[in-house]
Amino acid sequence: MKDDEHDLSIPEKVAAASSAKTPPEDPEPLTSDFSTFINLFKSYLGVGYLSLPHAFQYAGLWFGSAVFPIIVIATVHCLHLLLQSSRELSRRHKLGTLNYEETAQVAFLGSTPVAQKMASSFSFTVRFFLVTMQLGLCCAFYQFVVSNLFQFVECQMGGTRVTYLGYSAIVILPMLVVSFIKDLKTISYISLVSAITQLISIGVILYYCTAPDISSSKYSSLPAIGKWDEIPLFFGITFFSFEGIGLVILLENKMKNPENLGGATGILNIGMSLIAIVFFALAFYGYLAFGAKTAGSITLNLPMSSGLARMVIFCLTFAVLLSFPLQLYVPVHVLLPFVITDLDSERSVAFKECFIRVVLVFSIFSLCAGIPNISIFISFVGAVSSSALSFVFPPLIHILTFTPAKNWRGKLVILKAVLIMTLGVMGFATGTYTSLTRIVAIIHGPETWGTLDCGGHTVPSKHPSLSPPIV
């Protein structure tokens, strides 16, 4: 039996090791370069970036400014490593397009005998992390929409007798509607609307951040470097803000011209450069404007008595709602092969996909409505999954795919991979420790229920967490 397994080709090993079925021919239309750029750009404009000014408060103004570009470069480099590995493995073994978990599996199957034995379990680990990470992001999106809808109605429209749980239930309907937008080409259209809305909102936020007179003394009054025990929180928030690796490889697989994604002037580098500039500007000027009073989400620093500020909250909520189908794309894509069979018709596959989407939306609703302080648990999932998927797995897969030569250049490649993986492990360890510490404090501490400040009067929230998740 072992000899038979040894004689199998890589494609046959992939089919034998995989516990999932291959879906029928996908009728989903291929996307243009512009559609891919919009989906890439929008995949990073979630809710985590609103916490970046708070991250700079943990890191210090100048330490954060120095380390932030390093994290961006490492993130983009790991994206390129994963895409290079996927393309090479597909070419080498005459396979079709490979997603993240398939790339990991084929890399292990084509390596040493020890690695081959780990291929199936490693592929499952990647699938598990992808699903948990994306569901965590979806929970963050759902919570953001519910919380801001609750605040808007209770503060600006006189208030109602509807509880936070009631608002959570109300949001199910629009979430279900947008979740049935399935193909990336259609998603790119609503992503464009969402991206424009968010960019306008970010512009208004930057206006509020730069409106006060910022003298040179303002720069010197802020700490250059934060407290050492708080710096790990900076890494956690920044990692969470740049999590999108699970979607990038799927975007390439759906492109008409996938070769245009990579390269020095490719879609990936241009898109990530723009994202990094926007994020850095928001983080730097947000912390510079509000200093020690910088809130967990920069939106909480906006003057809610201003109609413009309230419009920003409304626009961000609308944009995040439109972003939901893009974030749901990855878990659906990962889970669908596990529920279909070779005998399923196209109609049967479509029905099962719709069923998965409904189950996922109701699961997200149940988590957000049923778990107090869900943001802390989202942070825990993000710390575990995003660090591994973004910084640990890509260099490892790349090393297995392109075995380094036994010379000084090969040693430099291995050293670079080890340094990047160390960054990921550090984020994993510190983020997990911080999240678990907060979870233990919540479990053993008294339950506290928040209130809303509605400009002169307060309203009980009936729910302990009203801000976006902070990692």
N, C-alpha and C positions, 0 to 999 in steps of 0.2 A: 504493500500500500504506500509506504514511504517512497519507494522508487518511482511509483506512478506519479505521486505528487511532485517529485523532483523533476520529472520529465515534462510537466505541464509548462506551457508558455505563460508569460506574464498575463496576457488577457484572460487565459483560462484560470489562472490563479486568482485573479481579481473576481471573476465570476464565482469561483468556488468558495472564496473566503467571504464574499459579501453576503450578508443576511437579507439584503434588500433586492427587490426585483427592479428591472429596468423599465421605466415607463415607455409606452408606445411613442411613436414618432411625434415630436412636439410641434404643434402647429403655430406656436407663438412666433410672431413676426420678428425679424432681426431689427436691431436698432441702428440708427445713424450715429456718427461721431458726436453730433450735437446732443442727441438724446442721451447718449452714454455720459457725456460731460455733465448734463443737468442731473442725471440720477446719481453720479459720483458726488457732485457738489452737494446735492440735497441729502445724501446718505450721512454726511457729517454734520449737517445743520439740524441737530435734534434738540435736546434740552440741556445736555451736559455743558455746552460752551457757556451757558448763562452763569455757571459757577466758576469760570476761569478767573474773574477778578478776586474772588474769595481764595482761589488757589494761590494767587500772587501774594495775598495777605499772609498765607502760611509760609511762602518761600522767601519773602522779602522782595522789594522792587527790582533790585539789580541781579540778585541770584536767580530769581524767576525769569528775568529777561535774558540771562545768559544760558540757562538750562533749557528753556522752552524750545529754541531752535534745534538743540541737540535731539530732543525727543521727537520733533517733527522729522528731522533727517533720518533718524533710526526707524521711525514708523514707515516713511516712504520707501526706505531701502528694503525693509522687510516685505513690503508689498511687491517690490520688484523681484526679490528672491523667490517668493511664492509663485509669481507669474512665470518667471524663467523656468522654474522647476516643472510647472504644469505643462508648459509648451514642450520642453525637452522630453519629458516622459511620454507625452502623447506622440511625439515624432519617433522616438526611439523604439517604442513598442507597438507602433501603428494602431494607436487607440484614438477614439474620438475626443471631443472636448472633455476635460476633467475638472470636476469641482474641487473644493478644498479637501474633503475627506478622501476622495478618490486619489488625489495627488499624493496625500500622505500614505495611503495604502500601497500604491504602486512604487513609491520611493523605497518603502521598507521591503517590499517583495523583490525588488531588483538589487538589494544590498546583500549583506552577509547572511549566513544561515541563522544566526541569532536574531538578526533584525527581521528576517522573514517570518519567524515564529510570532513576532510581536505585531505583525502587519494588521491583522484583523482587530485586535484589541486597541491598537493605536488609532485606527480609523474610527472605531466606535467612540473613543475618547474625544476625537475631534468633532464628531457628530453631536455628542452630548454637550460639549462646550458651546458649539455653535447655536444649538437650540436654546440652552439656558441663557446664554448671553443675549440673544435676540429677544427672547421672551422678557428678560429683565429690561431691555430697552423699550419694548412694547408696554410693559407695566409703567415705566417712567413716563412715556407719552400719554398713556391713559390717565394716570394720576394728574399730570400737568393740565390736561383738558378739563377734568372734573373739578380740580381745585380752583382753577381760574374761572370756570363757569359759576361755581358756587360763590366765589368772592364777588363776581360781577353782579349777579342777581341779588345777593343779600345786601350788598353795599350800595349799588347804584339804582336798584329798582324797588327799594322800599322793604325788601325782605319777604320771605314766605315761610310757611310751616314745613317746607320740604327739608328733610335731613340730608346730610352728606351722602348717606347710602342711597337715598332717593335720587340724588343727582348722578351717582354712579350708575344706577339703573337706567336713567334717562339717556346717558351717553352711549349705552349699548347699541341703540338703533343706528346713529350715524356711524359708529365704528364698524358695525356689520355691513352697512352700505358701502363704505370705502374699502373694506376688506375684500370685497368681491371684484375689485379691479385687479386683474391677474397678470397681464403681460406687461413687460418692462416698457414697451413702446407707449402704451396708454398711460402707464404710471409716470413716464417722463413729462407728459403734458401737465398733469396736476403737480408734479414736482417743480416744474417751471413756475407755476403760479405760487406755490408754497415758498420757493427760494426767493422770488422777487419780494413777496410779502415779508419774509424774515429779514432780508437785506435792508429793506426800508425801515423795519423796526429796529434793527441794529444801528442804522444811521441815526435814528431819533435818540436811541440810548446814548450813542457817542456824543450827540448834541448836548444832552443833559450832563454827560461826564466832562465835557470841555467848556461848557457855558460859564462856570465859575472861573474867576481869575486864578490862574495857576502860575505862581511866581517861582523863581528858582529856589526859594526857601521851602516850598512845598516838596520838592524832590528830596532835599536834605532832611526834612522832618520825618520821612518814612524810613523804616529800617532797610538797610541794603540786603541783609540776609535774615531770614526768620529763625525761630527757635528750632533747634535740632530735632526735638520730639514732634514738631508739627510739619517739618519738611516732607515726610512721607505722604502726608495728606495732599500736598501739592502734586506729587507724582500720581497719586490715585485719581484725583480729579482730572488731570491732564490726560492720562491714559484713557479714562472713560470718555473724554471729549473726542478723542481721535480713534474711536472704535468703529471700524467699517470694513475690516479686512474680509469678513465672511461674505460680503456682498460684491466686492471688487472683482473677484475671480468669476463670479456669475455674470457680472456685467460684460466682461471680456468674451465669455462664451456665447453671449447673445448679440454680439456686434457683427455688422456686415463686414467691417474691416478691422479685425482684432489686432492687427499689427500696429494700428495707430494709437493703441492705448499706452504702450511702453515707449521707450526712447527718451532722449534728453529733452525733446520738445513735444513729447507725446501728451495725450489727454491727462494721464495720471499726474505727471509732474506739474503741468499747468494748473489743473484743478486743485491739487494739494497745496500748491504755492499760494493760490488765492485764498483758500481756506485758512492757511496758516497766517496770512497777513490780517485777515478779518478777525481771527481769534486773538492774535497778539494785540491788535489795537484795542479790542474790547477789554482784554485782561489788563493791559498796561494802564490805559486811561480810566478804566473803571476803578482800579485800586488807587490810582493817583488822585481821583476826584473825592473818594469817600474814605480813604485811609482805614483807620481802625474800625470805622462804622460800616465797612463793606459787608453786605449781607451774603447769606449762602447762595442766593440767586440775585443777580444785579437788578432784576425787575423789582425786588423788594425795596430797593433804594430810590425808586422813582417816586415823585410826589403824586400820590393818588388823587389829590385835589385837582390836579391838572387834567383837562379833557384829553390832551395829547398823550399823556402817560397812560390813561385808561384805554385809549385807542391802541397803543402799543401792545398792551396785555391782550386785548381782543384779537389783534392781528396775529400775535404769536400763537394764541390758542387755536385759531383757524388754521394757521400754517402747520402746526404740529398734528392736527387732525388729518390734514391732507398728506402728511408724511407717514401715516400709519401703514398703508398698504406696502410701501417700500420696505419698511422694517419687518413686516410680516412675510415678505417674499422668501427670506432665507429659511425660517423654520418650516414653512409649507414645502419648500423644495427639498429639504432634508427628510421630512417625515413621510411625504407622499409615497416613495418607493416601498415603504414598509407595509402599506395597507393595500397595495394592488397586486394582482397576479397576472400571469401571462395570458390568462383567458379573458381578462377584462376588456370590454369594448371601450371605444373612445368615450361613449356616453357614460359608462360605468366609472371610468377614471375621473371624468369631470364631476360626477356626483360625489365621489369620495373626496375629491379635492375641496369641494364646497363644504362637505361635512367637517373636514379637518379645520377649515377656516372658522366655521361656526364654533367648534369645540375650543379652538385657541382663543377666540374673542371672549367666550364665556369663562374660560379658565383665567384669563387676564383680569376680567371683571371680579371674579371670585377672590383672587389674590389681593387685588387693590382694596376691595371692600371688606374682606374678612381678616386681614392681617394688620394690626396696629403698627404704625411706623414702618410701613412697607418699604419706604425709601432706604432704610438701613439694610434690609435684606436684599434690595436691588444692588446696593453698594457692594455687599458681600459677593453676590453673583458676578458683578462686574470686575471686582478685584481678582477673582479666581479665573474667570473665563477670558477676559480681555487681555490680561497679561500673558497668558499661555498662548492664545491664538495670534497675538500681534508680535510678540518678541521672542518666544521660546520655540514654538513649532516651526516657523519659516526658516530660520538658520539651520535647524536640525534637518529638515527636509532637503534643503539646498545642499548640505554636506553629503547626505546620502545619495543625492542625484548626481552631483558633480564631485566625485571623490578627489580631494586635493592631492596634488603631486607631493612627493616626499622631498621637497626642497624648501628654501626659505620663503618662497611665495606661498607655497601650500601651508606652511606654518602660520603665515600672516593671515591667510583666509580662515584657518581654524581659530586663531586668536581673536579675530574680528567677530566670528560667530559666538565664541565664548563670552566676549564682552557684552554683546547684544542680549544673549540669553541670561547673563547675570543681571542686566537691567530689568528683564522680564521677571526673573525670580525675585528680585528685590521688590518690584511692584506687587507681585503676588503675595509675598510674605508680609510686607508692611500693610498693604491694603486689607488682607485677610485678618491680620491681628487687630487693626483699628476697628474694622467692622464687627468682629466677634466681641471686642471689648464693649462696643456700644450696645450690641445685642444683649450681652450679659447684664449691662447696666439697666436696660429696659425691662428685662425679665425680673430682676430683683428690685427694681425701683418702683415707686408709685406710678400708676397710670395717670398721665396728664392729658387734658383735652384742651385744644387750642381755642383761641378767640380771634376774631377778625377785627382789625382797627378800621372802622369805616368813616374816619374823619370826624371824630367827636363822640362817637358811640361805638360800643363793641357788640359783636354778635357771636354767640357760642358756635363753634364749628362742628361739634359733635364728631370730630375726627382729629386724631393727634398730629397728622402730618399734612400741611397744606402747601409746602414748598416743594420744588423739584428735588429729586434725590441727590444727595451730596455724598460723594465717595471719599 
